[in-house]
Amino acid sequence: MNATETSSTQPSSPSKKRKPLLMLLLIASVVVAIAYGLYWFFVLSHQQETDDAYVAGNQIQISPQVSGSVTKVWFDNTDLVHKGDILVSLDKTDAIQALNKAETALASSVRQVRQLMINSHQYQANIALKRTAFAQAEADLQRREPLAQRQLIGREELQHAKDAADSARASLEVAIQQFNANQAMILDTPLDQQPLIQQSAAAVRDAWLALQRTDIRSPLDGYISRRSVQVGSQITPSSALMAVVPSQDLWIDANFKETQLSAVRIGQPAVITTDIYGDNITYHGHVVGLDMGTGSAFSLLPAQNASGNWIKVVQRLPVRISIDPHDLKKYPLRIGLSTQVTINISDTSGHVLANVMREHPAYESDALTLQLQQADHIIQQIITANAG
C-alpha cells in the first residue's frame, strides 16, 4: 500500500467511532426519559410535597391563680418537669392568715347556731310556763264569773280576773312568736347543714384553696421555655410566668399551595424529613385535617382584594400532619423546626373535612384539680370542737 491510499482511509475512522457513541447516548436519553416518565406516572403523580412546613406543638402558658410574691422558682429554661411538679412558690403568709381568719369565723358561726338551738329549748319551756299561767288565769276568771252574777264579789275583782286572763293570753302569744322567730332561723336542719355554718365553711374552703394555689404546678410533662418570672416579683393571675412544652404531642403544619390540594384527603399517609436530622431520618404520619382558612385570611390585617390594584397570588393552606409517636420518641423535635412533607395522594377515598365529632377532650389534665377532703376534714373538726 502506498502513501496516497493510506492518507485517504484515515479521515473515515473517527466518523465511524462517533456514530456508535451518538447512538448509545440517544438510547440512554430515551431510557432515562422513559424511566422518568414511568417514575412520574407511578410515583410523582401520586405525591404532593412542600418544604414550607414546620413543627408545631402546644405551648402551655403558666399563670398563677392567686396574687403574691415569688419566693422560689424551681425550674429554668430547658429543664424537664413532670405533671404536678411545683414550678413556682409564692409567699404563704397572707394565705395562712386568711385561712386562720376563716376558721375562726366558722367556729363563731357554729357557736351562734348552737346558741339558737339552745334558745329554741328555752322558748319551748317558756311557752309551757306561759300556757300554765294562762290556764290558771282562765280558771280564776271562770270561778269568779258565777260569784259576780250572785253579787258575791265586786265588779272590780271580776275585772281584775279578766285583765289577768287577757295578760296571760298575750304573754303566751309573745312566747309562741319568739319561739317561731327562733325556729325560722334554724328550722329542723342539722347543725352542720345550717346556712350560716355552710357559708362559713365555704369561706374556709376558699381560703384553703388559695393557700394550696400558692404552689404553682405543671399541668403536664414537658420542658420549660420562655421563663420570665423572677424571685421577689409581685405577680397576679394575669402574669405570664413561663411555658411548658410537651415533647411528644407535636405535629407538622405544612403550608401547601392551593393548586396542590385538590386530591389531599384526611388520613392519607405522609413522610417527613427535617433539616435538623437530614434526609437520612424520616418520620411517618398522616393527614389530620386541612385548616379552614389561609394564612393571609387569618392575618392581623387581611388583604382587601376588592379595593385598589389587585395581583393574584397563589395562596397556601395549612395542612396538619401527625407524627408517629415512636419516631418522635426516637428522634425528638422542637417547635418551629423546618421540615419537608410528602403526602401520598393515591387514595382519595377519605374526606376533605372532618365528618365525625370528637367524643373526648382533645387535651386534659387533673394536675391542677384540688381535692377538698383535707379542707372538709378541717371544717368537721372545727364544727365538732365548737358544737358543745
Secondary structure as UniProt FT lines:
FT   HELIX           3..9
FT   TURN            10..11
FT   HELIX           12..42
FT   HELIX           44..46
FT   STRAND          47..57
FT   STRAND          60..62
FT   STRAND          68..73
FT   TURN            77..78
FT   STRAND          80..81
FT   TURN            83..84
FT   STRAND          86..90
FT   HELIX           93..149
FT   TURN            150..151
FT   HELIX           155..186
FT   TURN            187..188
FT   HELIX           191..193
FT   HELIX           195..212
FT   TURN            213..214
FT   STRAND          215..217
FT   STRAND          222..225
FT   TURN            231..232
FT   STRAND          234..235
FT   TURN            237..238
FT   STRAND          242..245
FT   STRAND          250..257
FT   HELIX           258..260
FT   TURN            262..263
FT   TURN            266..267
FT   STRAND          269..274
FT   TURN            275..277
FT   STRAND          278..290
FT   TURN            295..298
FT   TURN            305..306
FT   STRAND          316..322
FT   HELIX           325..330
FT   TURN            335..336
FT   STRAND          338..344
FT   TURN            367..368
FT   HELIX           373..386
//
